[in-house]
Amino acid sequence: MQTHLFSEFNDTKQNLLPCDGAAFYFGQVLDRADAAHYMQTLLAGTDWQYDVVQVFGKTHVTKRQTAWYGDRDYLYTYSGVGRRALPWTAELLELKTLVENACGHTFNSCLLNLYHSGAEGMGWHSDDEAELGPEPAIASLSLGAERRFAFRHKTLKTDVQILLGNGSLLLMQGKCQSHWHHSLPKALRVKTARINLTFRKITGS
């Protein structure tokens, strides 16, 4: 297995993935003060829910919390969980505009994840649900604790890792979801919260 590790100080215009898709890290798109403002606003004003998922026939309640917002009440199903999108809040619309201007894509929905500390993470998966289309562009905005984010090629097993800083933006596009898994590994030394906003476009709408 070949491993590539990028820090948030690398050239943000390079494709992090060596083949089969694209992932671009834009670095910090919110300054510290604005990131803190949105972090506190979203912590208090988001309709956070725990996911109830089925894994190998067993029911589990996730430690992380999620929320789903959009232009309309889109149904989005992931890991056996079905959600109807809530109407945008003013703060989410502000962040959507910021992200769209930064990465050059438009989005009609956003899945938010709240990780209360580094004890919570996300296992290997791809955002390849049918609702997102064959080659989705997904923009991931990070607020709060810096966390390591990892990619792993589905057949070559090449590993790519990057540190996602507070107020930073990552864009995944092209064949990324078809050929790569990604994950948020646990980091027990991290004691503070992180909010991840993944802006998406539901197709056929």
C-alpha positions as CSV (number, residue, x, y, z in Angstrom):
1,M,0.0,0.0,0.0
2,Q,1.4,3.4,-1.0
3,T,0.5,6.3,1.4
4,H,0.5,10.0,0.6
5,L,0.1,12.5,3.4
6,F,-0.8,16.1,2.7
7,S,-1.0,18.9,5.3
8,E,-3.2,22.0,5.0
9,F,-0.2,24.0,3.9
10,N,0.3,22.1,0.6
11,D,-0.5,23.7,-2.7
12,T,-4.3,23.8,-2.7
13,K,-4.7,23.6,-6.5
14,Q,-3.3,20.1,-6.9
15,N,-5.4,17.0,-7.2
16,L,-4.8,15.0,-4.1
17,L,-5.7,11.7,-5.8
18,P,-3.1,10.1,-8.1
19,C,-5.7,8.5,-10.4
20,D,-9.4,7.8,-11.0
21,G,-11.1,10.9,-9.8
22,A,-10.3,14.3,-8.2
23,A,-10.1,15.8,-4.8
24,F,-9.0,19.4,-4.4
25,Y,-8.2,21.1,-1.0
26,F,-8.8,24.8,-1.0
27,G,-7.4,25.4,2.5
28,Q,-9.0,27.9,4.8
29,V,-12.0,29.7,3.2
30,L,-13.2,31.1,6.5
31,D,-11.0,33.1,9.0
32,R,-10.9,32.0,12.6
33,A,-13.5,34.5,13.8
34,D,-16.0,33.6,11.1
35,A,-15.5,29.9,11.6
36,A,-16.1,30.2,15.3
37,H,-19.3,32.2,14.7
38,Y,-20.7,29.6,12.3
39,M,-19.6,26.8,14.6
40,Q,-21.5,28.2,17.6
41,T,-24.5,29.2,15.4
42,L,-24.8,25.7,13.9
43,L,-24.3,23.9,17.2
44,A,-27.3,25.8,18.7
45,G,-29.5,26.2,15.7
46,T,-29.4,23.0,13.7
47,D,-32.0,20.2,14.0
48,W,-29.4,17.6,15.0
49,Q,-30.5,13.9,15.0
50,Y,-28.9,10.6,15.8
51,D,-28.9,8.1,12.9
52,V,-30.3,4.6,13.5
53,V,-28.4,2.3,11.1
54,Q,-28.4,-1.4,10.2
55,V,-25.0,-3.1,10.2
56,F,-24.9,-6.9,9.5
57,G,-28.6,-7.2,10.6
58,K,-28.1,-5.3,13.9
59,T,-29.5,-1.9,14.8
60,H,-27.0,0.8,16.0
61,V,-27.5,4.4,17.1
62,T,-24.6,6.5,15.9
63,K,-22.6,8.7,18.3
64,R,-22.3,11.4,15.8
65,Q,-25.4,13.5,14.9
66,T,-26.5,14.6,11.5
67,A,-28.9,17.0,9.8
68,W,-30.2,17.3,6.2
69,Y,-31.2,20.6,4.5
70,G,-32.1,21.5,1.0
71,D,-33.9,23.6,-1.6
72,R,-36.9,21.2,-1.3
73,D,-37.8,18.3,1.0
74,Y,-35.5,15.9,-0.9
75,L,-35.5,12.3,0.3
76,Y,-31.9,11.1,0.8
77,T,-31.1,7.6,1.8
78,Y,-27.7,6.5,3.1
79,S,-26.6,3.6,5.3
80,G,-30.3,2.5,5.4
81,V,-31.3,5.9,6.8
82,G,-33.9,7.9,4.9
83,R,-34.2,11.7,5.6
84,R,-36.4,14.5,4.2
85,A,-34.5,17.8,3.8
86,L,-35.4,20.7,6.0
87,P,-35.6,24.3,4.7
88,W,-32.3,26.2,4.6
89,T,-31.4,28.4,7.5
90,A,-29.9,31.8,6.9
91,E,-26.5,30.7,8.0
92,L,-26.5,27.6,5.8
93,L,-27.4,29.7,2.8
94,E,-24.5,32.0,3.6
95,L,-22.2,29.1,3.7
96,K,-23.6,27.6,0.6
97,T,-22.9,30.8,-1.3
98,L,-19.4,30.9,0.0
99,V,-18.7,27.3,-1.0
100,E,-20.2,27.7,-4.4
101,N,-18.2,30.8,-5.1
102,A,-15.0,29.1,-3.9
103,C,-15.3,25.8,-5.9
104,G,-17.4,26.8,-9.0
105,H,-20.2,24.3,-8.4
106,T,-23.8,24.8,-7.4
107,F,-25.6,22.7,-4.8
108,N,-29.1,22.2,-3.7
109,S,-28.7,20.3,-0.4
110,C,-26.3,19.8,2.5
111,L,-25.7,16.9,4.9
112,L,-24.2,18.0,8.2
113,N,-22.3,15.8,10.6
114,L,-21.5,16.7,14.2
115,Y,-18.6,14.8,15.8
116,H,-18.5,15.7,19.5
117,S,-14.9,14.7,19.9
118,G,-12.1,12.7,18.3
119,A,-13.7,9.6,19.8
120,E,-16.3,9.7,17.0
121,G,-15.4,9.1,13.4
122,M,-16.7,7.7,10.1
123,G,-15.7,4.3,8.6
124,W,-14.7,3.6,5.0
125,H,-17.5,4.5,2.5
126,S,-18.3,6.2,-0.7
127,D,-21.0,8.9,-1.3
128,D,-22.3,6.9,-4.4
129,E,-26.1,7.0,-3.7
130,A,-28.2,7.1,-6.8
131,E,-29.7,10.4,-5.8
132,L,-26.3,12.1,-6.4
133,G,-25.8,10.9,-10.0
134,P,-22.8,9.0,-11.5
135,E,-20.0,11.6,-10.9
136,P,-21.2,13.9,-8.1
137,A,-19.3,17.0,-6.9
138,I,-19.4,17.1,-3.1
139,A,-17.9,20.1,-1.3
140,S,-16.9,19.5,2.4
141,L,-16.6,22.5,4.7
142,S,-14.9,21.8,8.1
143,L,-15.5,23.8,11.3
144,G,-13.9,23.2,14.7
145,A,-11.3,20.6,15.5
146,E,-8.7,19.7,12.9
147,R,-9.1,16.1,11.9
148,R,-7.4,13.7,9.6
149,F,-9.3,12.6,6.5
150,A,-8.3,9.6,4.4
151,F,-8.9,8.2,0.9
152,R,-8.3,4.6,-0.1
153,H,-8.5,3.3,-3.7
154,K,-11.0,0.5,-4.0
155,T,-8.8,-1.8,-6.0
156,L,-5.2,-0.4,-5.9
157,K,-5.5,0.2,-2.1
158,T,-3.5,3.4,-2.5
159,D,-3.9,5.6,0.6
160,V,-4.1,9.4,0.6
161,Q,-4.5,11.4,3.8
162,I,-5.0,15.1,4.6
163,L,-5.5,17.2,7.7
164,L,-8.7,19.2,7.4
165,G,-8.3,22.5,9.3
166,N,-10.9,24.8,10.9
167,G,-12.7,26.8,8.2
168,S,-11.2,24.7,5.3
169,L,-12.8,23.4,2.1
170,L,-12.4,20.1,0.3
171,L,-14.0,19.3,-3.1
172,M,-14.5,15.7,-4.4
173,Q,-15.6,15.3,-8.0
174,G,-15.4,13.2,-11.1
175,K,-14.9,9.5,-10.6
176,C,-13.8,9.9,-7.0
177,Q,-16.9,8.2,-5.4
178,S,-16.7,5.4,-8.0
179,H,-13.1,4.5,-7.4
180,W,-12.3,5.7,-3.8
181,H,-13.5,5.1,-0.3
182,H,-13.0,7.9,2.3
183,S,-13.1,8.0,6.1
184,L,-12.7,10.1,9.1
185,P,-10.5,8.1,11.5
186,K,-10.9,8.4,15.2
187,A,-8.4,10.6,17.0
188,L,-8.7,10.1,20.8
189,R,-6.4,13.0,21.5
190,V,-8.9,15.4,20.0
191,K,-11.3,16.6,22.8
192,T,-13.3,19.3,20.9
193,A,-16.1,19.1,18.4
194,R,-16.1,19.3,14.6
195,I,-18.9,20.1,12.3
196,N,-18.6,18.9,8.7
197,L,-21.0,20.4,6.1
198,T,-21.1,18.4,2.8
199,F,-22.8,20.3,0.1
200,R,-24.4,18.1,-2.6
201,K,-26.7,18.2,-5.6
202,I,-29.6,15.9,-5.7
203,T,-30.2,14.9,-9.4
204,G,-33.5,14.6,-11.2
205,S,-34.8,17.7,-9.5
